[in-house]
Amino acid sequence: MRRKSQPLPQIQDQHPFNNPEFNKLREVWYRKLERTGFEDAERDDYKIKNPSFNYAHIDKRRKFTMEQAHIYWAAKHEYYYLANQFLHSHKFKNPRERNIWEYHSNGIGIRSIVKTINKVSSSKTTKDIVWKTLKRLQKIMKDLNLKK
Protein backbone atom coordinates (compact mmCIF):
# COMPACT_ATOMS: atom_id res chain seq x y z
CA MET A 1 0.00 0.00 0.00
CA ARG A 2 1.10 3.47 -0.78
CA ARG A 3 1.61 5.92 2.05
CA LYS A 4 0.43 9.42 1.81
CA SER A 5 3.47 11.60 1.25
CA GLN A 6 4.23 14.57 3.38
CA PRO A 7 3.74 17.99 1.84
CA LEU A 8 6.77 19.53 0.18
CA PRO A 9 8.53 22.31 2.09
CA GLN A 10 7.73 25.76 0.80
CA ILE A 11 10.35 27.21 -1.52
CA GLN A 12 11.22 30.83 -0.99
CA ASP A 13 9.61 33.05 -3.55
CA GLN A 14 12.56 35.39 -3.48
CA HIS A 15 14.60 35.46 -6.70
CA PRO A 16 18.32 34.87 -6.00
CA PHE A 17 19.26 38.12 -7.75
CA ASN A 18 16.88 40.18 -5.63
CA ASN A 19 18.36 39.71 -2.20
CA PRO A 20 20.19 42.49 -0.31
CA GLU A 21 23.53 40.68 -0.11
CA PHE A 22 23.62 40.13 -3.87
CA ASN A 23 22.57 43.72 -4.62
CA LYS A 24 25.34 45.10 -2.39
CA LEU A 25 27.95 42.92 -4.11
CA ARG A 26 26.61 43.83 -7.57
CA GLU A 27 26.88 47.56 -6.79
CA VAL A 28 30.51 47.14 -5.67
CA TRP A 29 31.44 45.41 -8.93
CA TYR A 30 29.43 47.77 -11.12
CA ARG A 31 31.34 50.71 -9.59
CA LYS A 32 34.67 48.96 -10.28
CA LEU A 33 33.65 48.27 -13.89
CA GLU A 34 32.45 51.82 -14.35
CA ARG A 35 35.82 53.20 -13.21
CA THR A 36 37.58 51.08 -15.86
CA GLY A 37 35.35 52.44 -18.64
CA PHE A 38 33.26 49.29 -19.05
CA GLU A 39 29.88 49.89 -20.62
CA ASP A 40 27.27 47.24 -19.87
CA ALA A 41 25.20 46.10 -22.85
CA GLU A 42 22.31 45.05 -20.58
CA ARG A 43 19.86 47.12 -18.57
CA ASP A 44 19.04 46.37 -14.93
CA ASP A 45 16.17 44.12 -16.06
CA TYR A 46 18.72 41.96 -17.97
CA LYS A 47 17.54 43.05 -21.42
CA ILE A 48 19.87 44.36 -24.10
CA LYS A 49 20.04 48.16 -24.11
CA ASN A 50 20.64 48.55 -27.83
CA PRO A 51 20.28 45.40 -29.98
CA SER A 52 22.34 46.95 -32.77
CA PHE A 53 25.16 47.71 -30.34
CA ASN A 54 28.57 47.32 -32.00
CA TYR A 55 30.86 45.50 -29.56
CA ALA A 56 33.94 46.38 -31.63
CA HIS A 57 33.76 49.94 -30.27
CA ILE A 58 34.29 48.70 -26.72
CA ASP A 59 37.44 46.71 -27.36
CA LYS A 60 39.69 48.28 -29.99
CA ARG A 61 41.77 45.09 -30.22
CA ARG A 62 38.83 43.25 -31.78
CA LYS A 63 38.28 45.83 -34.50
CA PHE A 64 39.20 44.39 -37.89
CA THR A 65 39.44 47.21 -40.39
CA MET A 66 38.96 46.86 -44.12
CA GLU A 67 42.66 47.59 -44.61
CA GLN A 68 43.61 44.74 -42.25
CA ALA A 69 41.17 42.42 -44.03
CA HIS A 70 42.71 43.34 -47.39
CA ILE A 71 46.24 42.70 -46.07
CA TYR A 72 45.13 39.36 -44.56
CA TRP A 73 43.53 38.11 -47.78
CA ALA A 74 46.44 39.33 -49.91
CA ALA A 75 48.92 37.49 -47.66
CA LYS A 76 46.77 34.35 -47.76
CA HIS A 77 46.56 34.55 -51.56
CA GLU A 78 50.34 34.98 -51.81
CA TYR A 79 50.97 32.03 -49.48
CA TYR A 80 48.78 29.65 -51.48
CA TYR A 81 50.30 30.91 -54.73
CA LEU A 82 53.78 30.11 -53.37
CA ALA A 83 52.55 26.76 -52.01
CA ASN A 84 51.28 25.84 -55.47
CA GLN A 85 54.59 26.87 -57.06
CA PHE A 86 56.42 24.78 -54.47
CA LEU A 87 54.19 21.80 -55.30
CA HIS A 88 55.34 21.85 -58.93
CA SER A 89 59.01 22.67 -58.35
CA HIS A 90 60.02 20.66 -55.25
CA LYS A 91 61.25 17.06 -55.29
CA PHE A 92 59.23 15.32 -52.59
CA LYS A 93 60.56 12.28 -50.70
CA ASN A 94 57.56 10.12 -51.59
CA PRO A 95 54.09 10.33 -53.18
CA ARG A 96 52.40 10.54 -49.78
CA GLU A 97 54.36 13.69 -48.89
CA ARG A 98 53.47 15.20 -52.25
CA ASN A 99 49.78 14.37 -51.78
CA ILE A 100 49.77 15.98 -48.34
CA TRP A 101 51.29 19.15 -49.79
CA GLU A 102 48.95 19.12 -52.80
CA TYR A 103 45.89 18.95 -50.56
CA HIS A 104 47.34 21.67 -48.34
CA SER A 105 48.15 23.97 -51.27
CA ASN A 106 44.51 23.65 -52.35
CA GLY A 107 43.37 24.96 -48.96
CA ILE A 108 42.27 21.65 -47.44
CA GLY A 109 42.58 21.40 -43.64
CA ILE A 110 44.68 18.85 -41.77
CA ARG A 111 41.75 16.71 -40.59
CA SER A 112 40.31 16.52 -44.09
CA ILE A 113 43.74 15.61 -45.46
CA VAL A 114 43.99 12.73 -42.95
CA LYS A 115 40.51 11.46 -43.85
CA THR A 116 41.19 11.63 -47.57
CA ILE A 117 44.57 9.91 -47.38
CA ASN A 118 43.23 7.19 -45.09
CA LYS A 119 40.36 6.51 -47.53
CA VAL A 120 42.56 6.08 -50.60
CA SER A 121 45.76 4.71 -49.10
CA SER A 122 46.51 1.34 -47.55
CA SER A 123 48.97 2.97 -45.13
CA LYS A 124 47.22 5.01 -42.45
CA THR A 125 48.27 8.47 -41.33
CA THR A 126 47.52 10.70 -38.36
CA LYS A 127 47.04 14.43 -37.75
CA ASP A 128 50.48 14.57 -36.13
CA ILE A 129 52.19 13.04 -39.17
CA VAL A 130 50.41 15.43 -41.54
CA TRP A 131 51.11 18.44 -39.30
CA LYS A 132 54.83 17.59 -38.97
CA THR A 133 55.11 17.01 -42.71
CA LEU A 134 53.47 20.35 -43.46
CA LYS A 135 55.65 22.22 -40.96
CA ARG A 136 58.82 20.69 -42.42
CA LEU A 137 57.76 21.50 -45.99
CA GLN A 138 56.68 25.03 -45.02
CA LYS A 139 60.14 25.64 -43.58
CA ILE A 140 61.76 24.40 -46.81
CA MET A 141 59.43 26.60 -48.89
CA LYS A 142 60.15 29.63 -46.68
CA ASP A 143 63.91 29.09 -46.91
CA LEU A 144 63.71 28.79 -50.72
CA ASN A 145 61.72 32.02 -51.00
CA LEU A 146 64.09 33.89 -48.68
CA LYS A 147 67.05 32.95 -50.94
CA LYS A 148 65.42 34.54 -54.00
Buried (B, 14 or more C-beta within 10 A) or exposed (E): EEEEEEEEEEEEEEEEEEEEEEEEEEEEEEEEEEEEEEEEEEEEEEEEEEEEEEEEEEEEEEEEEEEEEEEEEEEEEEEBEBBBBBBEEBEBEEEBBBBBBBBBBEEBEBEEBBEBBEEEEEEEBEEEBBBEBBEEBBEEBEEBEEEE
